[in-house]
Amino acid sequence: MELWDILDGDGNKTGRTVERGKPMGQDEYHLLVHVWIKNNKGEFLITKRTPNKMFPNMWETTVGAAIAGDDSLKAALREVKEEIGIHLSSASGKYLFRLKRQHQDCPDFIDVWFFKEEVDIADVIYQPEEVRGAKWATPSQIQSLIELGEFMNTFTYLEDLFKLV
């Protein structure tokens, strides 16, 4: 059972939690993190979702929910470690921005993180329930994957992200 902290409409913890998958009340949100890792060649580390997940076999960046007690950075570091086995240095991370969504029946805040790290693809360890592949891709390659319908099209902020980093 995974518990999430419930956030108010301003993104503050309310002191209450909700079990993942359970309905949330009016004006209740939870926190997601999107983690973008960029190498010195200007490429981003992207991962391929497993066939058993929603949006099967689609490419994305590392995404995950903060669990109860996590702050945003802790959630970002934990998700990368869990999903692809990479230990990121908190010192190399930069918080970029926050989005607020009325997403389906599960409203959320998304904190977008950026890390400048050299990661060898051979060192990536896939969490079998989450990830089935990883590769480095340039912004134009990511855009091509989106156009081909092979990259999650839920990252509405990509143009801004690529300008920032």
C-alpha positions in Angstrom: 0.0 0.0 0.0 1.4 3.3 -1.1 0.4 6.5 0.8 0.5 10.0 -0.6 0.5 13.2 1.3 -2.5 15.3 0.4 -1.7 18.8 -0.7 -4.0 21.8 -0.7 -4.6 24.0 -3.7 -1.4 26.0 -3.0 0.7 22.8 -2.8 1.1 22.7 0.9 0.9 19.5 2.9 -2.4 19.2 4.8 -1.3 16.6 7.3 -3.6 14.0 5.7 -2.8 11.1 3.4 -4.6 9.1 0.8 -3.9 5.6 -0.4 -2.8 5.5 -4.1 -5.7 4.8 -6.3 -8.3 6.0 -3.8 -10.5 8.9 -4.6 -9.4 12.3 -3.5 -11.6 15.1 -2.2 -12.4 18.5 -3.6 -9.3 20.7 -3.8 -7.0 17.9 -2.8 -3.8 17.2 -4.8 -0.8 14.9 -4.7 2.8 15.5 -5.8 4.4 14.0 -8.9 8.0 14.5 -10.0 9.4 14.5 -13.5 13.2 14.0 -13.6 15.2 15.1 -16.7 18.8 13.9 -16.8 21.0 15.6 -19.4 24.6 14.6 -20.5 27.4 16.7 -21.8 26.3 15.9 -25.4 23.0 17.7 -24.9 21.0 14.4 -24.8 18.3 13.4 -22.3 18.0 10.0 -20.7 14.6 8.6 -21.6 13.1 5.3 -20.6 10.5 3.0 -22.2 7.5 1.9 -20.1 6.8 -1.8 -19.7 3.8 -3.4 -21.6 1.8 -3.9 -18.4 1.6 -0.2 -17.6 -0.9 2.4 -18.8 0.6 3.9 -22.0 2.5 0.6 -22.7 5.8 0.7 -24.5 5.9 4.5 -24.6 9.1 6.5 -24.1 9.2 9.1 -21.2 11.5 10.7 -18.7 11.5 9.3 -15.1 8.2 10.1 -13.5 6.8 9.1 -10.1 4.7 10.0 -7.2 6.0 11.4 -3.9 5.1 9.1 -1.1 4.0 10.3 2.3 6.9 12.1 4.0 8.8 12.8 0.8 9.8 16.3 -0.2 10.1 16.9 -3.9 13.9 16.4 -4.1 13.7 13.2 -2.1 11.0 11.9 -4.4 13.0 12.7 -7.5 16.1 10.9 -6.2 14.1 7.9 -5.0 12.2 7.5 -8.3 15.4 7.5 -10.4 17.0 5.0 -8.0 14.0 2.7 -8.0 13.2 2.9 -11.7 16.6 2.9 -13.3 19.1 2.1 -10.5 21.0 5.4 -10.8 22.1 7.3 -7.8 21.9 11.0 -8.6 23.7 13.6 -6.5 21.3 16.1 -5.0 24.0 18.8 -5.6 23.7 18.2 -9.4 19.9 18.7 -9.3 18.0 21.9 -10.1 14.3 22.4 -9.4 12.9 24.1 -12.5 9.2 24.7 -12.0 5.8 23.4 -10.8 2.7 22.7 -12.7 -0.8 22.2 -11.3 -3.2 19.9 -13.1 -6.8 18.8 -12.7 -5.7 15.4 -14.1 -8.5 12.9 -14.5 -9.8 11.9 -11.1 -6.4 12.4 -9.5 -5.4 16.1 -9.4 -1.7 16.8 -8.9 1.2 19.1 -8.8 4.2 18.2 -11.0 7.6 19.3 -9.9 10.1 19.3 -12.8 13.7 18.5 -11.9 16.9 18.8 -14.0 20.1 16.9 -13.4 23.3 17.3 -15.3 24.9 13.8 -15.1 27.0 11.5 -17.2 25.2 8.1 -17.0 26.5 5.0 -18.8 23.4 3.2 -20.3 25.2 0.0 -19.3 24.8 1.0 -15.7 21.0 1.4 -15.9 19.1 -1.3 -14.0 15.5 -1.5 -15.0 12.8 -2.0 -12.4 10.9 -4.8 -14.2 7.4 -3.6 -13.4 8.2 -0.1 -14.7 10.9 0.1 -17.3 12.0 -2.0 -20.2 14.5 0.2 -22.0 16.6 3.3 -21.8 18.5 5.5 -24.2 19.9 9.0 -24.7 18.0 11.3 -27.0 18.3 14.8 -28.3 15.4 17.3 -28.0 14.8 16.8 -31.8 14.8 13.0 -31.4 12.3 13.3 -28.6 10.1 15.5 -30.8 10.3 12.9 -33.5 9.2 10.2 -31.1 6.3 12.4 -30.0 5.3 12.9 -33.7 5.5 9.1 -34.2 3.3 8.5 -31.2 6.1 6.7 -29.3 6.8 9.3 -26.6 4.3 10.2 -23.9 2.5 13.4 -25.1 1.6 14.4 -21.5 4.8 16.6 -21.2 3.2 19.8 -22.3 6.1 21.9 -21.1 8.9 20.4 -23.3 9.5 23.5 -25.4 10.0 25.5 -22.2 12.2 22.8 -20.7 14.5 22.6 -23.7 14.9 26.4 -23.7 15.7 26.5 -20.0 18.3 23.7 -20.0 
